[in-house]
């Protein structure tokens, strides 16, 4: 005895909104948003998780039909939730990459760029090194399990139909400033060291104008820059965990409201 199409419509409609939220989240969350992760794999993973999670939801909204105003509004809400919360988790990676870019410019390596296959644009080499190191750190501390936990708990803390409010939008807006501040604070010690090096070169130029500081300054700046990179690399795990905890505290503050 075969299964009719009408018998499949209700289960598919029940999966629709969770699938949209999970797919949007994976499209913007760290690591999975990279181009190296195929879109078909992300769609398949989102479908698998929606099949596993949907039966456990007590507050799931089952649509009567897709072509309705309610369906469009709820679908847009799930897309926005996935975008905002996935991007907030991605802030940690962006902050560390920006700190690497600031160090690269202070070392005089602003011209040392490479093509980033993930974004399709040119990125600084040191920034890309920091990004790869952060990805390895992400998996070593079970960051992928954290993403799954946020996805599952998100349906309880931010249920479908009540996922987005003005506080969430305001928090995301102010979070952009927090992102830039975090990047500057991460790079501040290296900026200070490189500023001291440049100040010493300026003092030597006044004391002995005959010195060829252009030929001497670049390798010395490079040497101190590599020293700063070593310091930054050693502190990346601590910074990553600290920034991730800040994001989780931000999620808790949104949940409490």
N, CA, C and O of each residue as an XYZ file, in Angstrom:
1028
protein
N       0.856     -1.191      0.000
C       0.000      0.000      0.000
C       0.886      1.232      0.000
O       1.715      1.402      0.893
N       0.714      2.101     -1.006
C       1.566      3.268     -1.140
C       1.134      4.419     -0.256
O       0.031      4.429      0.291
N       2.015      5.376     -0.131
C       1.742      6.586      0.650
C       1.381      7.700     -0.316
O       2.105      7.955     -1.278
N       0.265      8.361     -0.060
C      -0.176      9.437     -0.938
C       0.571     10.722     -0.614
O       1.166     10.866      0.454
N       0.525     11.649     -1.561
C       1.185     12.944     -1.380
C       0.552     13.718     -0.238
O       1.253     14.401      0.509
N      -0.753     13.622     -0.091
C      -1.450     14.369      0.958
C      -0.994     13.953      2.352
O      -0.985     14.772      3.271
N      -0.614     12.681      2.518
C      -0.140     12.219      3.818
C       1.245     12.760      4.156
O       1.638     12.766      5.323
N       1.981     13.208      3.159
C       3.319     13.755      3.391
C       3.313     15.262      3.601
O       4.305     15.820      4.069
N       2.218     15.928      3.266
C       2.196     17.390      3.321
C       2.326     17.881      4.754
O       3.130     18.773      5.025
N       1.551     17.318      5.680
C       1.591     17.781      7.072
C       2.968     17.598      7.718
O       3.452     18.536      8.352
N       3.627     16.433      7.590
C       4.989     16.321      8.146
C       5.984     17.289      7.513
O       6.862     17.813      8.199
N       5.851     17.529      6.213
C       6.764     18.466      5.549
C       6.523     19.892      6.015
O       7.474     20.653      6.196
N       5.253     20.265      6.214
C       4.947     21.606      6.721
C       5.446     21.774      8.158
O       5.848     22.870      8.550
N       5.420     20.695      8.941
C       5.940     20.763     10.311
C       7.452     20.953     10.330
O       7.991     21.562     11.255
N       8.138     20.436      9.317
C       9.596     20.574      9.238
C      10.035     21.903      8.657
O      11.195     22.284      8.818
N       9.146     22.622      7.986
C       9.547     23.774      7.188
C      10.227     24.860      8.016
O      11.350     25.258      7.705
N       9.566     25.343      9.063
C      10.121     26.458      9.837
C      11.400     26.067     10.588
O      12.360     26.837     10.549
N      11.470     24.911     11.272
C      12.760     24.522     11.863
C      13.869     24.367     10.829
O      15.015     24.733     11.089
N      13.537     23.832      9.666
C      14.552     23.672      8.620
C      15.085     25.026      8.164
O      16.292     25.180      7.976
N      14.204     26.009      7.983
C      14.638     27.339      7.541
C      15.550     27.972      8.583
O      16.573     28.560      8.232
N      15.192     27.858      9.861
C      16.024     28.454     10.916
C      17.400     27.796     10.965
O      18.416     28.488     11.033
N      17.438     26.475     10.931
C      18.712     25.755     11.017
C      19.572     26.022      9.785
O      20.783     26.212      9.902
N      18.954     26.036      8.603
C      19.713     26.287      7.376
C      20.295     27.694      7.373
O      21.444     27.882      6.973
N      19.517     28.690      7.813
C      20.024     30.062      7.876
C      21.144     30.177      8.902
O      22.120     30.894      8.677
N      21.013     29.480     10.022
C      22.047     29.512     11.058
C      23.362     28.951     10.528
O      24.418     29.547     10.739
N      23.309     27.816      9.846
C      24.524     27.215      9.293
C      25.126     28.067      8.178
O      26.331     28.007      7.932
N      24.300     28.854      7.509
C      24.814     29.684      6.420
C      25.650     30.848      6.946
O      26.495     31.375      6.222
N      25.422     31.261      8.213
C      26.117     32.431      8.746
C      26.995     32.119      9.950
O      27.787     32.973     10.346
N      26.893     30.937     10.550
C      27.680     30.644     11.745
C      29.132     30.360     11.363
O      29.418     30.054     10.206
N      30.058     30.458     12.335
C      31.479     30.266     12.008
C      31.770     28.873     11.479
O      31.090     27.906     11.821
N      32.794     28.789     10.637
C      33.303     27.569      9.999
C      32.345     27.070      8.928
O      32.753     26.885      7.781
N      31.082     26.849      9.273
C      30.138     26.303      8.302
C      29.780     27.309      7.215
O      29.319     26.915      6.144
N      29.984     28.605      7.470
C      29.689     29.602      6.446
C      30.800     29.689      5.394
O      30.643     30.372      4.382
N      31.907     29.005      5.629
C      33.023     29.044      4.692
C      32.660     28.332      3.397
O      31.895     27.367      3.398
N      33.219     28.819      2.288
C      32.920     28.223      0.990
C      33.416     26.792      0.865
O      32.927     26.029      0.032
N      34.386     26.431      1.694
C      34.891     25.056      1.649
C      33.833     24.050      2.092
O      33.944     22.859      1.801
N      32.809     24.529      2.796
C      31.706     23.664      3.219
C      30.603     23.775      2.174
O      29.970     24.828      2.089
N      30.340     22.738      1.371
C      29.400     22.851      0.243
C      27.981     23.182      0.695
O      27.560     22.807      1.789
N      27.250     23.894     -0.170
C      25.868     24.263      0.143
C      24.983     23.026      0.261
O      24.082     22.986      1.099
N      25.232     22.022     -0.570
C      24.425     20.800     -0.499
C      24.634     20.087      0.834
O      23.693     19.539      1.408
N      25.871     20.099      1.320
C      26.148     19.468      2.611
C      25.455     20.227      3.739
O      24.912     19.616      4.660
N      25.472     21.569      3.666
C      24.784     22.363      4.686
C      23.279     22.117      4.652
O      22.644     21.988      5.699
N      22.707     22.053      3.445
C      21.269     21.799      3.323
C      20.917     20.408      3.845
O      19.906     20.237      4.527
N      21.748     19.413      3.527
C      21.497     18.063      4.020
C      21.607     17.967      5.530
O      20.806     17.289      6.173
N      22.618     18.657      6.108
C      22.783     18.658      7.560
C      21.615     19.364      8.238
O      21.127     18.916      9.276
N      21.166     20.482      7.639
C      20.021     21.208      8.197
C      18.758     20.355      8.155
O      17.972     20.361      9.102
N      18.563     19.626      7.068
C      17.389     18.751      6.958
C      17.449     17.621      7.982
O      16.443     17.292      8.611
N      18.629     17.030      8.147
C      18.783     15.946      9.120
C      18.503     16.432     10.540
O      17.801     15.765     11.300
N      19.054     17.600     10.898
C      18.839     18.135     12.241
C      17.386     18.528     12.463
O      16.848     18.340     13.554
N      16.750     19.071     11.433
C      15.335     19.440     11.578
C      14.467     18.198     11.785
O      13.496     18.241     12.540
N      14.810     17.094     11.120
C      14.068     15.843     11.319
C      14.263     15.320     12.743
O      13.334     14.767     13.332
N      15.469     15.494     13.299
C      15.748     15.015     14.650
C      15.173     15.928     15.722
O      14.707     15.450     16.756
N      15.201     17.246     15.488
C      14.810     18.202     16.519
C      13.305     18.427     16.554
O      12.732     18.555     17.636
N      12.653     18.480     15.399
C      11.234     18.839     15.336
C      10.351     17.972     16.231
O       9.490     18.529     16.912
N      10.509     16.639     16.278
C       9.637     15.853     17.174
C       9.816     16.175     18.653
O       8.934     15.868     19.455
N      10.941     16.790     19.035
C      11.197     17.111     20.438
C      10.719     18.500     20.822
O      10.848     18.893     21.982
N      10.164     19.261     19.868
C       9.716     20.622     20.138
C       8.287     20.607     20.656
O       7.393     20.024     20.042
N       8.086     21.265     21.805
C       6.735     21.368     22.363
C       5.977     22.574     21.825
O       4.749     22.628     21.904
N       6.716     23.547     21.272
C       6.088     24.796     20.841
C       6.270     25.040     19.349
O       6.310     26.189     18.910
N       6.380     23.982     18.574
C       6.559     24.147     17.136
C       5.270     24.660     16.498
O       4.172     24.261     16.886
N       5.417     25.539     15.525
C       4.283     26.089     14.783
C       4.181     25.334     13.468
O       5.100     25.364     12.649
N       3.057     24.656     13.272
C       2.831     23.895     12.045
C       1.989     24.741     11.100
O       0.869     25.126     11.434
N       2.523     25.025      9.937
C       1.813     25.845      8.960
C       0.693     25.045      8.305
O       0.794     23.835      8.102
N      -0.370     25.762      7.985
C      -1.462     25.137      7.241
C      -1.159     25.117      5.747
O      -1.494     24.167      5.039
N      -0.516     26.188      5.288
C      -0.116     26.271      3.885
C       1.065     27.223      3.774
O       1.236     28.113      4.607
N       1.876     27.032      2.743
C       3.069     27.858      2.561
C       2.753     29.214      1.962
O       3.401     30.204      2.300
N       1.776     29.276      1.086
C       1.454     30.520      0.392
C       0.441     31.319      1.188
O      -0.714     31.459      0.784
N       0.886     31.846      2.332
C       0.035     32.687      3.171
C       0.892     33.759      3.816
O       2.117     33.645      3.861
N       0.247     34.798      4.311
C       0.982     35.891      4.951
C       1.681     35.399      6.209
O       2.830     35.760      6.462
N       0.993     34.575      7.004
C       1.605     34.045      8.223
C       2.848     33.224      7.906
O       3.864     33.337      8.592
N       2.769     32.400      6.871
C       3.916     31.576      6.496
C       5.090     32.436      6.055
O       6.234     32.138      6.399
N       4.831     33.488      5.306
C       5.906     34.371      4.855
C       6.552     35.093      6.027
O       7.776     35.214      6.084
N       5.726     35.583      6.975
C       6.266     36.304      8.130
C       7.092     35.376      9.021
O       8.179     35.749      9.464
N       6.589     34.184      9.281
C       7.328     33.246     10.132
C       8.604     32.753      9.455
O       9.626     32.557     10.112
N       8.540     32.553      8.144
C       9.750     32.153      7.414
C      10.803     33.252      7.467
O      11.986     32.978      7.671
N      10.367     34.507      7.281
C      11.298     35.627      7.390
C      11.885     35.748      8.778
O      13.057     36.094      8.925
N      11.085     35.467      9.814
C      11.584     35.516     11.186
C      12.676     34.474     11.410
O      13.686     34.760     12.053
N      12.478     33.269     10.883
C      13.488     32.218     11.055
C      14.772     32.554     10.304
O      15.870     32.282     10.789
N      14.632     33.143      9.126
C      15.818     33.574      8.378
C      16.584     34.637      9.149
O      17.813     34.601      9.212
N      15.851     35.592      9.739
C      16.498     36.669     10.490
C      17.154     36.127     11.751
O      18.247     36.563     12.112
N      16.505     35.181     12.426
C      17.104     34.585     13.624
C      18.410     33.877     13.274
O      19.419     34.056     13.955
N      18.389     33.081     12.221
C      19.603     32.384     11.816
C      20.714     33.338     11.438
O      21.877     33.100     11.761
N      20.364     34.422     10.754
C      21.367     35.414     10.357
C      21.973     36.089     11.581
O      23.196     36.175     11.697
N      21.124     36.573     12.504
C      21.615     37.344     13.646
C      22.440     36.478     14.593
O      23.547     36.863     14.971
N      21.924     35.331     14.976
C      22.622     34.509     15.967
C      23.839     33.812     15.359
O      24.849     33.638     16.039
N      23.759     33.417     14.106
C      24.936     32.852     13.453
C      26.043     33.876     13.295
O      27.219     33.566     13.485
N      25.658     35.114     12.943
C      26.657     36.154     12.760
C      27.261     36.591     14.083
O      28.440     36.940     14.138
N      26.467     36.579     15.154
C      27.012     36.939     16.462
C      28.101     35.952     16.891
O      29.118     36.360     17.453
N      27.899     34.672     16.633
C      28.948     33.693     16.936
C      30.163     33.885     16.038
O      31.287     33.574     16.431
N      29.938     34.390     14.849
C      31.035     34.629     13.904
C      31.857     35.853     14.283
O      32.956     36.047     13.762
N      31.332     36.683     15.190
C      32.066     37.879     15.612
C      33.420     37.522     16.212
O      34.386     38.263     16.030
N      33.505     36.411     16.919
C      34.770     36.012     17.546
C      35.845     35.817     16.483
O      36.973     36.280     16.651
N      35.505     35.135     15.392
C      36.457     34.913     14.305
C      36.830     36.238     13.641
O      37.997     36.473     13.326
N      35.838     37.098     13.432
C      36.106     38.375     12.767
C      37.012     39.249     13.624
O      37.907     39.912     13.101
N      36.786     39.257     14.945
C      37.615     40.068     15.839
C      39.070     39.609     15.810
O      39.980     40.436     15.754
N      39.296     38.298     15.846
C      40.667     37.782     15.813
C      41.323     38.038     14.461
O      42.511     38.354     14.401
N      40.558     37.904     13.372
C      41.107     38.200     12.049
C      41.471     39.674     11.924
O      42.504     40.014     11.346
N      40.633     40.543     12.460
C      40.916     41.978     12.399
C      42.167     42.322     13.194
O      42.965     43.158     12.771
N      42.341     41.675     14.349
C      43.569     41.887     15.126
C      44.795     41.460     14.328
O      45.824     42.135     14.366
N      44.696     40.347     13.607
C      45.800     39.914     12.749
C      46.068     40.889     11.623
O      47.223     41.111     11.260
N      45.012     41.482     11.057
C      45.188     42.469      9.986
C      45.865     43.733     10.506
O      46.707     44.314      9.822
N      45.500     44.160     11.716
C      46.136     45.345     12.311
C      47.621     45.091     12.536
O      48.451     45.953     12.245
N      47.960     43.912     13.052
C      49.373     43.563     13.246
C      50.103     43.521     11.915
O      51.238     43.987     11.819
N      49.471     42.973     10.892
C      50.106     42.881      9.578
C      50.433     44.262      9.028
O      51.509     44.466      8.466
N      49.518     45.208      9.183
C      49.767     46.568      8.689
C      50.872     47.249      9.477
O      51.672     47.988      8.904
N      50.931     47.012     10.786
C      51.987     47.625     11.591
C      53.355     47.029     11.304
O      54.372     47.689     11.517
N      53.395     45.797     10.828
C      54.660     45.168     10.457
C      55.153     45.633      9.095
O      56.289     45.346      8.719
N      54.328     46.337      8.364
C      54.686     46.720      7.006
C      54.360     45.651      5.992
O      54.880     45.667      4.877
N      53.492     44.711      6.374
C      53.110     43.622      5.477
C      51.704     43.826      4.919
O      51.005     42.868      4.592
N      51.310     45.082      4.819
C      49.997     45.352      4.256
C      49.874     44.906      2.817
O      48.773     44.653      2.327
N      51.020     44.807      2.131
C      50.979     44.374      0.727
C      51.027     42.855      0.593
O      50.812     42.328     -0.498
N      51.306     42.144      1.684
C      51.378     40.679      1.635
C      49.970     40.111      1.776
O      49.509     39.832      2.883
N      49.304     39.946      0.658
C      47.923     39.466      0.653
C      47.841     38.176     -0.153
O      48.718     37.870     -0.961
N      46.783     37.441      0.080
C      46.524     36.209     -0.656
C      45.025     36.119     -0.916
O      44.224     36.766     -0.241
N      44.668     35.321     -1.885
C      43.263     35.147     -2.208
C      42.617     34.194     -1.202
O      43.073     33.068     -1.004
N      41.547     34.676     -0.576
C      40.818     33.871      0.391
C      39.740     33.086     -0.338
O      38.783     33.686     -0.827
N      39.861     31.765     -0.428
C      38.836     30.991     -1.133
C      37.485     31.017     -0.445
O      36.465     30.703     -1.058
N      37.473     31.392      0.830
C      36.207     31.427      1.547
C      35.350     32.613      1.185
O      34.133     32.487      1.053
N      35.975     33.775      1.020
C      35.218     34.984      0.699
C      35.395     35.424     -0.743
O      34.630     36.252     -1.238
N      36.415     34.869     -1.433
C      36.662     35.266     -2.809
C      37.388     36.582     -2.941
O      37.553     37.086     -4.052
N      37.830     37.156     -1.828
C      38.530     38.432     -1.848
C      39.951     38.243     -1.333
O      40.318     37.166     -0.864
N      40.746     39.310     -1.429
C      42.128     39.267     -0.952
C      42.164     39.553      0.543
O      41.472     40.448      1.029
N      42.959     38.804      1.256
C      43.096     38.996      2.693
C      44.566     38.945      3.061
O      45.369     38.324      2.365
N      44.919     39.603      4.162
C      46.306     39.637      4.596
C      46.737     38.269      5.107
O      45.949     37.528      5.694
N      48.005     37.952      4.870
C      48.505     36.612      5.180
C      48.402     36.316      6.672
O      47.951     35.238      7.060
N      48.817     37.264      7.512
C      48.778     37.026      8.953
C      47.342     36.857      9.427
O      47.064     36.029     10.294
N      46.429     37.640      8.861
C      45.017     37.493      9.202
C      44.505     36.102      8.849
O      43.723     35.514      9.596
N      44.949     35.578      7.705
C      44.526     34.234      7.298
C      45.136     33.164      8.202
O      44.487     32.161      8.502
N      46.381     33.373      8.638
C      47.014     32.425      9.566
C      46.235     32.373     10.877
O      45.981     31.295     11.415
N      45.859     33.544     11.385
C      45.068     33.602     12.618
C      43.723     32.908     12.426
O      43.239     32.226     13.329
N      43.116     33.081     11.247
C      41.818     32.459     10.967
C      41.923     30.933     10.979
O      41.082     30.259     11.573
N      42.949     30.388     10.328
C      43.128     28.930     10.293
C      43.395     28.392     11.698
O      42.879     27.340     12.077
N      44.202     29.120     12.464
C      44.491     28.701     13.838
C      43.216     28.703     14.681
O      43.019     27.821     15.517
N      42.356     29.689     14.462
C      41.104     29.774     15.216
C      40.154     28.641     14.847
O      39.437     28.131     15.708
N      40.143     28.241     13.571
C      39.303     27.106     13.159
C      39.739     25.825     13.877
O      38.904     25.070     14.376
N      41.054     25.589     13.924
C      41.559     24.409     14.634
C      41.194     24.467     16.114
O      40.846     23.454     16.720
N      41.278     25.671     16.687
C      40.905     25.838     18.092
C      39.413     25.600     18.291
O      38.995     25.044     19.306
N      38.611     26.027     17.310
C      37.157     25.857     17.366
C      36.784     24.381     17.512
O      35.947     24.032     18.345
N      37.394     23.527     16.718
C      37.071     22.102     16.790
C      37.716     21.436     18.002
O      37.174     20.463     18.529
N      38.855     21.939     18.450
C      39.530     21.321     19.595
C      38.766     21.536     20.897
O      38.871     20.721     21.814
N      37.994     22.629     20.990
C      37.198     22.896     22.199
C      35.731     22.526     21.985
O      34.858     22.985     22.722
N      35.460     21.689     20.969
C      34.098     21.213     20.679
C      33.144     22.360     20.371
O      32.012     22.391     20.854
N      33.619     23.298     19.561
C      32.755     24.412     19.174
C      31.566     23.966     18.344
O      30.504     24.585     18.394
N      31.741     22.884     17.572
C      30.626     22.387     16.762
C      29.498     21.863     17.646
O      28.326     21.984     17.291
N      29.843     21.280     18.797
C      28.810     20.833     19.729
C      28.104     22.022     20.372
O      26.912     21.957     20.671
N      28.844     23.108     20.581
C      28.230     24.327     21.106
C      27.198     24.876     20.127
O      26.135     25.340     20.539
N      27.510     24.825     18.826
C      26.554     25.291     17.822
C      25.275     24.465     17.859
O      24.177     25.016     17.778
N      25.409     23.149     17.982
C      24.227     22.288     18.043
C      23.408     22.565     19.300
O      22.178     22.534     19.259
N      24.082     22.835     20.414
C      23.368     23.147     21.653
C      22.588     24.445     21.527
O      21.439     24.533     21.960
N      23.221     25.459     20.928
C      22.537     26.741     20.738
C      21.333     26.573     19.823
O      20.287     27.181     20.050
N      21.478     25.750     18.791
C      20.355     25.508     17.884
C      19.184     24.869     18.623
O      18.045     25.316     18.492
N      19.460     23.831     19.394
C      18.379     23.119     20.083
C      17.749     23.985     21.168
O      16.525     24.098     21.246
N      18.595     24.602     22.015
C      18.065     25.446     23.081
C      17.368     26.681     22.525
O      16.475     27.237     23.165
N      17.782     27.115     21.321
C      17.183     28.306     20.727
C      15.700     28.156     20.464
O      14.958     29.135     20.536
N      15.256     26.948     20.161
C      13.826     26.742     19.926
C      13.021     26.876     21.213
O      11.834     27.199     21.166
N      13.653     26.631     22.366
C      12.958     26.784     23.647
C      13.047     28.212     24.167
O      12.076     28.741     24.709
N      14.224     28.842     24.000
C      14.415     30.189     24.523
C      13.836     31.254     23.594
O      13.323     32.275     24.052
N      13.922     31.007     22.292
C      13.378     31.936     21.297
C      12.445     31.153     20.375
O      12.813     30.838     19.243
N      11.243     30.837     20.852
C      10.350     29.966     20.073
C       9.909     30.616     18.770
O       9.970     31.835     18.609
N       9.468     29.782     17.857
C       8.977     30.263     16.564
C       7.764     31.161     16.797
O       6.829     30.794     17.509
N       7.797     32.329     16.191
C       6.747     33.316     16.390
C       7.109     34.370     17.410
O       6.480     35.427     17.449
N       8.129     34.104     18.258
C       8.577     35.064     19.274
C      10.100     35.140     19.309
O      10.696     35.415     20.350
N      10.712     34.895     18.172
C      12.173     34.775     18.138
C      12.884     36.118     18.072
O      14.007     36.245     18.559
N      12.246     37.124     17.478
C      12.898     38.414     17.258
C      12.098     39.505     17.951
O      10.875     39.570     17.825
N      12.803     40.363     18.686
C      12.177     41.533     19.298
C      13.127     42.714     19.188
O      14.233     42.588     18.663
N      12.688     43.856     19.686
C      13.500     45.076     19.556
C      14.800     44.977     20.344
O      15.819     45.528     19.927
N      14.776     44.276     21.486
C      16.002     44.134     22.280
C      17.056     43.353     21.512
O      18.239     43.689     21.564
N      16.636     42.313     20.802
C      17.582     41.525     20.010
C      18.227     42.374     18.929
O      19.443     42.331     18.742
N      17.414     43.147     18.214
C      17.951     43.997     17.150
C      18.877     45.066     17.717
O      19.901     45.380     17.111
N      18.527     45.633     18.882
C      19.374     46.658     19.497
C      20.694     46.055     19.965
O      21.743     46.688     19.845
N      20.648     44.852     20.489
C      21.866     44.189     20.955
C      22.811     43.887     19.804
O      24.025     44.053     19.930
N      22.257     43.445     18.684
C      23.090     43.160     17.514
C      23.730     44.439     16.989
O      24.888     44.431     16.572
N      22.980     45.536     17.010
C      23.515     46.812     16.531
C      24.687     47.279     17.390
O      25.725     47.687     16.869
N      24.514     47.217     18.708
C      25.613     47.618     19.595
C      26.759     46.610     19.563
O      27.894     46.947     19.897
N      26.462     45.377     19.162
C      27.507     44.361     19.089
C      28.549     44.649     18.033
O      29.683     44.180     18.135
N      28.179     45.422     17.010
C      29.158     45.789     15.982
C      30.262     46.641     16.600
O      31.441     46.455     16.297
N      29.875     47.577     17.470
C      30.870     48.381     18.173
C      31.719     47.536     19.104
O      32.922     47.762     19.233
N      31.089     46.555     19.759
C      31.838     45.636     20.624
C      32.854     44.840     19.821
O      33.954     44.566     20.300
N      32.486     44.469     18.601
C      33.395     43.720     17.728
C      34.643     44.529     17.418
O      35.760     44.026     17.546
N      34.459     45.786     17.008
C      35.606     46.630     16.671
C      36.469     46.900     17.902
O      37.697     46.908     17.818
N      35.813     47.123     19.051
C      36.561     47.364     20.283
C      37.402     46.154     20.671
O      38.552     46.300     21.085
N      36.830     44.961     20.537
C      37.564     43.734     20.878
C      38.775     43.551     19.980
O      39.846     43.162     20.447
N      38.609     43.831     18.688
C      39.724     43.680     17.754
C      40.860     44.641     18.097
O      42.031     44.260     18.066
N      40.514     45.887     18.424
C      41.545     46.875     18.762
C      42.250     46.493     20.058
O      43.472     46.612     20.154
N      41.490     46.033     21.061
C      42.099     45.646     22.332
C      43.018     44.439     22.168
O      44.055     44.355     22.826
N      42.646     43.513     21.301
C      43.507     42.357     21.058
C      44.830     42.764     20.425
O      45.883     42.213     20.747
N      44.765     43.733     19.524
C      45.968     44.152     18.803
C      46.723     45.267     19.516
O      47.808     45.646     19.074
N      46.177     45.803     20.610
C      46.787     46.965     21.263
C      48.213     46.709     21.749
O      49.071     47.562     21.519
N      48.522     45.581     22.411
C      49.925     45.369     22.827
C      50.896     45.337     21.653
O      51.992     45.893     21.737
N      50.501     44.691     20.561
C      51.384     44.640     19.397
C      51.528     46.015     18.756
O      52.608     46.374     18.286
N      50.448     46.781     18.736
C      50.524     48.143     18.191
C      51.472     48.993     19.030
O      52.244     49.782     18.486
N      51.416     48.836     20.356
C      52.286     49.612     21.243
C      53.756     49.258     21.014
O      54.611     50.142     20.965
N      54.046     47.960     20.874
C      55.433     47.539     20.633
C      55.950     48.086     19.309
O      57.070     48.591     19.239
N      55.138     47.987     18.259
C      55.569     48.482     16.956
C      55.700     50.000     16.958
O      56.538     50.552     16.245
N      54.877     50.680     17.757
C      55.002     52.135     17.869
C      56.312     52.515     18.546
O      56.951     53.493     18.157
N      56.713     51.751     19.551
C      58.003     52.005     20.191
C      59.152     51.799     19.208
O      60.110     52.572     19.199
N      59.058     50.765     18.388
C      60.104     50.505     17.394
C      60.207     51.662     16.416
O      61.308     52.118     16.105
N      59.068     52.140     15.928
C      59.089     53.268     14.999
C      59.612     54.537     15.669
O      60.285     55.350     15.035
N      59.293     54.702     16.970
C      59.814     55.859     17.693
C      61.323     55.813     17.841
O      61.989     56.843     17.735
N      61.870     54.626     18.085
C      63.328     54.473     18.177
C      63.981     54.792     16.841
O      65.039     55.419     16.803
N      63.358     54.365     15.740
C      63.903     54.686     14.422
C      63.903     56.192     14.178
O      64.849     56.736     13.608
N      62.844     56.856     14.611
C      62.801     58.308     14.456
C      63.881     58.995     15.269
O      64.482     59.968     14.813
N      64.132     58.493     16.478
C      65.182     59.066     17.321
C      66.559     58.840     16.706
O      67.400     59.738     16.727
N      66.799     57.644     16.159
C      68.076     57.368     15.507
C      68.274     58.244     14.281
O      69.397     58.642     13.972
N      67.203     58.542     13.595
C      67.308     59.407     12.415
C      67.734     60.815     12.788
O      68.470     61.467     12.047
N      67.265     61.287     13.952
C      67.680     62.621     14.399
C      69.114     62.611     14.913
O      69.851     63.580     14.724
N      69.514     61.513     15.564
C      70.869     61.446     16.111
C      71.900     61.255     15.007
O      72.936     61.920     14.994
N      71.612     60.343     14.079
C      72.561     60.036     13.005
C      71.822     60.000     11.673
O      71.364     58.941     11.244
N      71.704     61.157     11.015
C      70.968     61.204      9.740
C      71.619     60.384      8.636
O      70.975     60.092      7.628
N      72.888     60.005      8.805
C      73.562     59.257      7.738
C      73.157     57.782      7.693
O      73.440     57.088      6.716
N      72.495     57.304      8.749
C      72.073     55.903      8.758
C      70.974     55.668      7.721
O      70.065     56.483      7.567
N      71.072     54.560      7.026
C      70.042     54.182      6.052
C      68.933     53.431      6.797
O      68.893     52.201      6.817
N      68.032     54.215      7.408
C      67.000     53.606      8.234
C      65.961     52.852      7.417
O      65.282     51.967      7.936
N      65.837     53.199      6.140
C      64.861     52.476      5.321
C      65.285     51.020      5.131
O      64.468     50.104      5.227
N      66.584     50.822      4.860
C      67.087     49.457      4.684
C      67.194     48.729      6.016
O      67.046     47.509      6.076
N      67.455     49.483      7.087
C      67.612     48.869      8.397
C      66.277     48.661      9.106
O      66.092     47.699      9.851
N      65.350     49.590      8.855
C      64.097     49.573      9.616
C      63.164     48.437      9.252
O      62.513     47.861     10.124
N      63.092     48.109      7.969
C      62.127     47.086      7.557
C      62.426     45.717      8.165
O      61.515     45.099      8.715
N      63.676     45.210      8.090
C      63.928     43.893      8.711
C      63.757     43.901     10.225
O      63.305     42.915     10.807
N      64.124     45.027     10.871
C      63.940     45.086     12.325
C      62.453     45.118     12.670
O      62.015     44.457     13.612
N      61.676     45.891     11.900
C      60.226     45.909     12.113
C      59.630     44.524     11.895
O      58.728     44.105     12.620
N      60.140     43.823     10.896
C      59.668     42.468     10.634
C      60.002     41.541     11.800
O      59.186     40.702     12.182
N      61.198     41.692     12.363
C      61.617     40.847     13.473
C      60.730     41.066     14.694
O      60.257     40.111     15.310
N      60.507     42.339     15.038
C      59.639     42.630     16.179
C      58.193     42.235     15.883
O      57.462     41.825     16.784
N      57.784     42.359     14.621
C      56.437     41.944     14.251
C      56.228     40.450     14.431
O      55.170     40.020     14.890
N      57.234     39.654     14.072
C      57.143     38.208     14.283
C      57.110     37.874     15.771
O      56.442     36.931     16.194
N      57.839     38.660     16.555
C      57.783     38.478     18.007
C      56.375     38.775     18.533
O      55.854     38.058     19.387
N      55.771     39.846     18.007
C      54.397     40.182     18.404
C      53.419     39.101     17.956
O      52.472     38.780     18.674
N      53.647     38.543     16.773
C      52.784     37.466     16.283
C      52.889     36.240     17.185
O      51.894     35.556     17.426
N      54.085     35.965     17.678
C      54.267     34.845     18.598
C      53.493     35.085     19.893
O      52.864     34.172     20.428
N      53.545     36.326     20.393
C      52.788     36.654     21.601
C      51.287     36.533     21.362
O      50.555     36.004     22.198
N      50.835     37.032     20.202
C      49.407     36.969     19.883
C      48.940     35.528     19.722
O      47.857     35.165     20.181
N      49.764     34.704     19.066
C      49.382     33.303     18.851
C      49.266     32.554     20.175
O      48.386     31.709     20.343
N      50.150     32.865     21.104
C      50.086     32.191     22.396
C      48.867     32.563     23.215
O      48.427     31.795     24.069
N      48.315     33.754     22.952
C      47.156     34.204     23.727
C      45.834     34.021     22.991
O      44.775     34.312     23.548
N      45.876     33.540     21.741
C      44.631     33.363     20.978
C      43.660     32.409     21.676
O      42.472     32.727     21.743
N      44.098     31.242     22.205
C      43.125     30.374     22.895
C      42.402     31.066     24.039
O      41.190     30.917     24.193
N      43.146     31.826     24.844
C      42.516     32.534     25.953
C      41.540     33.588     25.442
O      40.433     33.721     25.965
N      41.954     34.341     24.413
C      41.071     35.362     23.852
C      39.832     34.728     23.223
O      38.727     35.255     23.348
N      40.022     33.596     22.548
C      38.881     32.933     21.906
C      37.847     32.498     22.944
O      36.652     32.736     22.772
N      38.309     31.862     24.017
C      37.387     31.410     25.055
C      36.713     32.586     25.744
O      35.525     32.523     26.062
N      37.468     33.667     25.979
C      36.892     34.845     26.623
C      35.818     35.492     25.751
O      34.744     35.841     26.240
N      36.111     35.651     24.454
C      35.131     36.260     23.554
C      33.905     35.367     23.388
O      32.781     35.865     23.321
N      34.111     34.051     23.323
C      32.977     33.137     23.203
C      32.097     33.191     24.443
O      30.871     33.154     24.335
N      32.711     33.279     25.619
C      31.925     33.408     26.849
C      31.133     34.705     26.865
O      30.010     34.743     27.367
N      31.714     35.772     26.317
C      30.981     37.037     26.233
C      29.757     36.900     25.335
O      28.694     37.439     25.642
N      29.906     36.178     24.227
C      28.766     35.961     23.335
C      27.688     35.138     24.038
O      26.501     35.437     23.908
N      28.089     34.108     24.778
C      27.112     33.283     25.489
C      26.404     34.077     26.582
O      25.207     33.894     26.801
N      27.127     34.955     27.268
C      26.487     35.835     28.248
C      25.504     36.780     27.571
O      24.459     37.110     28.131
N      25.847     37.209     26.366
C      24.940     38.055     25.591
C      23.662     37.292     25.253
O      22.564     37.843     25.331
N      23.809     36.032     24.880
C      22.631     35.204     24.609
C      21.771     35.046     25.863
O      20.543     35.098     25.788
N      22.418     34.854     27.018
C      21.668     34.707     28.266
C      20.901     35.978     28.610
O      19.771     35.917     29.094
N      21.523     37.136     28.355
C      20.827     38.399     28.632
C      19.610     38.570     27.735
O      18.587     39.104     28.164
N      19.721     38.116     26.487
C      18.568     38.179     25.591
C      17.482     37.199     26.035
O      16.291     37.499     25.942
N      17.900     36.026     26.518
C      16.916     35.028     26.945
C      16.158     35.488     28.179
O      14.965     35.216     28.313
N      16.847     36.188     29.089
C      16.201     36.620     30.329
C      15.148     37.683     30.101
O      14.300     37.929     30.959
N      15.208     38.324     28.913
C      14.198     39.334     28.599
C      13.112     38.749     27.693
O      12.173     39.452     27.322
